[in-house]
Amino acid sequence: METEYLKKCFGNCLAQALAEVVKVRPSDPIEYLAHWLYHYRSIAKAKEEHRQEKVQLKEERDSGLEEADVLDMLKQREDQTQQESEQDHTEPLSAKKAIFTREDTKLLEKEASEQEALPSTSSVILGMPSTESAGQSDRNFEMP
């Protein structure tokens, strides 16, 4: 059980530390081992942080590439739509004039027929007495 715990917690680290103590043969091997383990831990943390940064950067790059692909696809659709609309608007100018002239003529004829159907309002002004009643009212006034 203890060996499993040591393998789980220290793994290859303790074997490397003891090999380093044997190789260097310091005057205080326990202190050297402690410092080596602290140093190993700080290096291991830095490596883990570096690995996490790489993973995060890769994810950001992948999402950026996906966004770029989507933008490219949208731009292609926009260009295609623009080309289609340009093709629709490339009718000959004379044909367009003829269509507009016919439409304008029909519109003017319709407006003219609607105006003919309306009663004449030029002789009647709202709020003013008609000319007949105005003449009568002048007769009712006596001059001094």
CNS distance restraints for C-alpha pairs under 8 A (distance, minus, plus):
assign (resid   1 and name CA) (resid   5 and name CA) 6.35 0.50 0.50
assign (resid   2 and name CA) (resid   6 and name CA) 6.17 0.50 0.50
assign (resid   3 and name CA) (resid   7 and name CA) 6.05 0.50 0.50
assign (resid   4 and name CA) (resid   8 and name CA) 6.00 0.50 0.50
assign (resid   5 and name CA) (resid   9 and name CA) 6.03 0.50 0.50
assign (resid   6 and name CA) (resid  10 and name CA) 5.43 0.50 0.50
assign (resid   6 and name CA) (resid  11 and name CA) 6.66 0.50 0.50
assign (resid   7 and name CA) (resid  11 and name CA) 4.24 0.50 0.50
assign (resid   7 and name CA) (resid  12 and name CA) 7.55 0.50 0.50
assign (resid  10 and name CA) (resid  14 and name CA) 5.49 0.50 0.50
assign (resid  11 and name CA) (resid  15 and name CA) 7.54 0.50 0.50
assign (resid  12 and name CA) (resid  16 and name CA) 6.24 0.50 0.50
assign (resid  13 and name CA) (resid  17 and name CA) 6.15 0.50 0.50
assign (resid  13 and name CA) (resid  37 and name CA) 7.81 0.50 0.50
assign (resid  13 and name CA) (resid  40 and name CA) 7.72 0.50 0.50
assign (resid  14 and name CA) (resid  18 and name CA) 6.11 0.50 0.50
assign (resid  14 and name CA) (resid  37 and name CA) 7.96 0.50 0.50
assign (resid  15 and name CA) (resid  19 and name CA) 6.11 0.50 0.50
assign (resid  16 and name CA) (resid  20 and name CA) 6.17 0.50 0.50
assign (resid  17 and name CA) (resid  21 and name CA) 6.27 0.50 0.50
assign (resid  17 and name CA) (resid  33 and name CA) 6.39 0.50 0.50
assign (resid  17 and name CA) (resid  36 and name CA) 6.62 0.50 0.50
assign (resid  17 and name CA) (resid  37 and name CA) 6.98 0.50 0.50
assign (resid  18 and name CA) (resid  22 and name CA) 6.21 0.50 0.50
assign (resid  18 and name CA) (resid  33 and name CA) 7.35 0.50 0.50
assign (resid  19 and name CA) (resid  23 and name CA) 6.13 0.50 0.50
assign (resid  20 and name CA) (resid  24 and name CA) 6.03 0.50 0.50
assign (resid  21 and name CA) (resid  25 and name CA) 5.51 0.50 0.50
assign (resid  21 and name CA) (resid  26 and name CA) 6.81 0.50 0.50
assign (resid  21 and name CA) (resid  29 and name CA) 6.36 0.50 0.50
assign (resid  21 and name CA) (resid  32 and name CA) 7.25 0.50 0.50
assign (resid  21 and name CA) (resid  33 and name CA) 6.72 0.50 0.50
assign (resid  25 and name CA) (resid  29 and name CA) 6.99 0.50 0.50
assign (resid  26 and name CA) (resid  32 and name CA) 6.86 0.50 0.50
assign (resid  28 and name CA) (resid  32 and name CA) 6.26 0.50 0.50
assign (resid  29 and name CA) (resid  33 and name CA) 5.89 0.50 0.50
assign (resid  30 and name CA) (resid  34 and name CA) 6.16 0.50 0.50
assign (resid  31 and name CA) (resid  35 and name CA) 6.21 0.50 0.50
assign (resid  32 and name CA) (resid  36 and name CA) 6.00 0.50 0.50
assign (resid  33 and name CA) (resid  37 and name CA) 6.13 0.50 0.50
assign (resid  34 and name CA) (resid  38 and name CA) 6.28 0.50 0.50
assign (resid  35 and name CA) (resid  39 and name CA) 6.06 0.50 0.50
assign (resid  36 and name CA) (resid  40 and name CA) 6.01 0.50 0.50
assign (resid  37 and name CA) (resid  41 and name CA) 6.09 0.50 0.50
assign (resid  38 and name CA) (resid  42 and name CA) 6.37 0.50 0.50
assign (resid  39 and name CA) (resid  43 and name CA) 6.24 0.50 0.50
assign (resid  40 and name CA) (resid  44 and name CA) 6.02 0.50 0.50
assign (resid  41 and name CA) (resid  45 and name CA) 6.16 0.50 0.50
assign (resid  42 and name CA) (resid  46 and name CA) 6.21 0.50 0.50
assign (resid  43 and name CA) (resid  47 and name CA) 6.14 0.50 0.50
assign (resid  44 and name CA) (resid  48 and name CA) 6.17 0.50 0.50
assign (resid  45 and name CA) (resid  49 and name CA) 6.15 0.50 0.50
assign (resid  46 and name CA) (resid  50 and name CA) 6.07 0.50 0.50
assign (resid  47 and name CA) (resid  51 and name CA) 6.09 0.50 0.50
assign (resid  48 and name CA) (resid  52 and name CA) 6.18 0.50 0.50
assign (resid  49 and name CA) (resid  53 and name CA) 6.13 0.50 0.50
assign (resid  50 and name CA) (resid  54 and name CA) 6.21 0.50 0.50
assign (resid  51 and name CA) (resid  55 and name CA) 6.29 0.50 0.50
assign (resid  52 and name CA) (resid  56 and name CA) 6.12 0.50 0.50
assign (resid  53 and name CA) (resid  57 and name CA) 5.99 0.50 0.50
assign (resid  54 and name CA) (resid  58 and name CA) 6.04 0.50 0.50
assign (resid  55 and name CA) (resid  59 and name CA) 6.21 0.50 0.50
assign (resid  56 and name CA) (resid  60 and name CA) 6.15 0.50 0.50
assign (resid  57 and name CA) (resid  61 and name CA) 5.98 0.50 0.50
assign (resid  58 and name CA) (resid  62 and name CA) 6.05 0.50 0.50
assign (resid  59 and name CA) (resid  63 and name CA) 6.14 0.50 0.50
assign (resid  60 and name CA) (resid  64 and name CA) 5.98 0.50 0.50
assign (resid  61 and name CA) (resid  65 and name CA) 6.08 0.50 0.50
assign (resid  62 and name CA) (resid  66 and name CA) 6.20 0.50 0.50
assign (resid  63 and name CA) (resid  67 and name CA) 6.13 0.50 0.50
assign (resid  64 and name CA) (resid  68 and name CA) 6.10 0.50 0.50
assign (resid  65 and name CA) (resid  69 and name CA) 6.10 0.50 0.50
assign (resid  66 and name CA) (resid  70 and name CA) 6.22 0.50 0.50
assign (resid  67 and name CA) (resid  71 and name CA) 6.12 0.50 0.50
assign (resid  68 and name CA) (resid  72 and name CA) 6.05 0.50 0.50
assign (resid  69 and name CA) (resid  73 and name CA) 6.13 0.50 0.50
assign (resid  70 and name CA) (resid  74 and name CA) 6.15 0.50 0.50
assign (resid  71 and name CA) (resid  75 and name CA) 6.07 0.50 0.50
assign (resid  72 and name CA) (resid  76 and name CA) 6.15 0.50 0.50
assign (resid  73 and name CA) (resid  77 and name CA) 6.26 0.50 0.50
assign (resid  74 and name CA) (resid  78 and name CA) 6.10 0.50 0.50
assign (resid  75 and name CA) (resid  79 and name CA) 6.07 0.50 0.50
assign (resid  76 and name CA) (resid  80 and name CA) 6.03 0.50 0.50
assign (resid  77 and name CA) (resid  81 and name CA) 6.04 0.50 0.50
assign (resid  78 and name CA) (resid  82 and name CA) 6.06 0.50 0.50
assign (resid  79 and name CA) (resid  83 and name CA) 6.10 0.50 0.50
assign (resid  80 and name CA) (resid  84 and name CA) 6.19 0.50 0.50
assign (resid  81 and name CA) (resid  85 and name CA) 6.17 0.50 0.50
assign (resid  82 and name CA) (resid  86 and name CA) 6.10 0.50 0.50
assign (resid  83 and name CA) (resid  87 and name CA) 6.17 0.50 0.50
assign (resid  84 and name CA) (resid  88 and name CA) 6.27 0.50 0.50
assign (resid  85 and name CA) (resid  89 and name CA) 6.24 0.50 0.50
assign (resid  86 and name CA) (resid  90 and name CA) 6.22 0.50 0.50
assign (resid  91 and name CA) (resid  95 and name CA) 6.93 0.50 0.50
assign (resid  91 and name CA) (resid  96 and name CA) 6.97 0.50 0.50
assign (resid  92 and name CA) (resid  96 and name CA) 6.56 0.50 0.50
assign (resid  93 and name CA) (resid  97 and name CA) 6.19 0.50 0.50
assign (resid  94 and name CA) (resid  98 and name CA) 6.15 0.50 0.50
assign (resid  95 and name CA) (resid  99 and name CA) 6.24 0.50 0.50
assign (resid  96 and name CA) (resid 100 and name CA) 6.15 0.50 0.50
assign (resid  97 and name CA) (resid 101 and name CA) 5.88 0.50 0.50
assign (resid  98 and name CA) (resid 102 and name CA) 6.13 0.50 0.50
assign (resid  99 and name CA) (resid 103 and name CA) 6.16 0.50 0.50
assign (resid 100 and name CA) (resid 104 and name CA) 5.89 0.50 0.50
assign (resid 101 and name CA) (resid 105 and name CA) 6.00 0.50 0.50
assign (resid 102 and name CA) (resid 106 and name CA) 6.17 0.50 0.50
assign (resid 103 and name CA) (resid 107 and name CA) 6.12 0.50 0.50
assign (resid 104 and name CA) (resid 108 and name CA) 6.08 0.50 0.50
assign (resid 105 and name CA) (resid 109 and name CA) 6.11 0.50 0.50
assign (resid 106 and name CA) (resid 110 and name CA) 6.15 0.50 0.50
assign (resid 107 and name CA) (resid 111 and name CA) 6.24 0.50 0.50
assign (resid 108 and name CA) (resid 112 and name CA) 6.11 0.50 0.50
assign (resid 109 and name CA) (resid 113 and name CA) 6.20 0.50 0.50
assign (resid 110 and name CA) (resid 114 and name CA) 6.24 0.50 0.50
assign (resid 111 and name CA) (resid 115 and name CA) 6.20 0.50 0.50
assign (resid 112 and name CA) (resid 116 and name CA) 6.26 0.50 0.50
assign (resid 113 and name CA) (resid 117 and name CA) 6.36 0.50 0.50
assign (resid 114 and name CA) (resid 118 and name CA) 6.59 0.50 0.50
assign (resid 120 and name CA) (resid 124 and name CA) 7.84 0.50 0.50
assign (resid 121 and name CA) (resid 125 and name CA) 7.07 0.50 0.50
assign (resid 124 and name CA) (resid 128 and name CA) 7.82 0.50 0.50
assign (resid 124 and name CA) (resid 130 and name CA) 6.80 0.50 0.50
assign (resid 125 and name CA) (resid 129 and name CA) 7.99 0.50 0.50
assign (resid 129 and name CA) (resid 133 and name CA) 6.12 0.50 0.50
assign (resid 129 and name CA) (resid 134 and name CA) 5.92 0.50 0.50
assign (resid 130 and name CA) (resid 134 and name CA) 6.02 0.50 0.50
assign (resid 131 and name CA) (resid 135 and name CA) 6.15 0.50 0.50
assign (resid 132 and name CA) (resid 136 and name CA) 6.42 0.50 0.50
assign (resid 133 and name CA) (resid 137 and name CA) 6.06 0.50 0.50
assign (resid 134 and name CA) (resid 138 and name CA) 6.34 0.50 0.50
assign (resid 135 and name CA) (resid 139 and name CA) 6.55 0.50 0.50
assign (resid 136 and name CA) (resid 140 and name CA) 6.47 0.50 0.50
assign (resid 137 and name CA) (resid 141 and name CA) 6.74 0.50 0.50
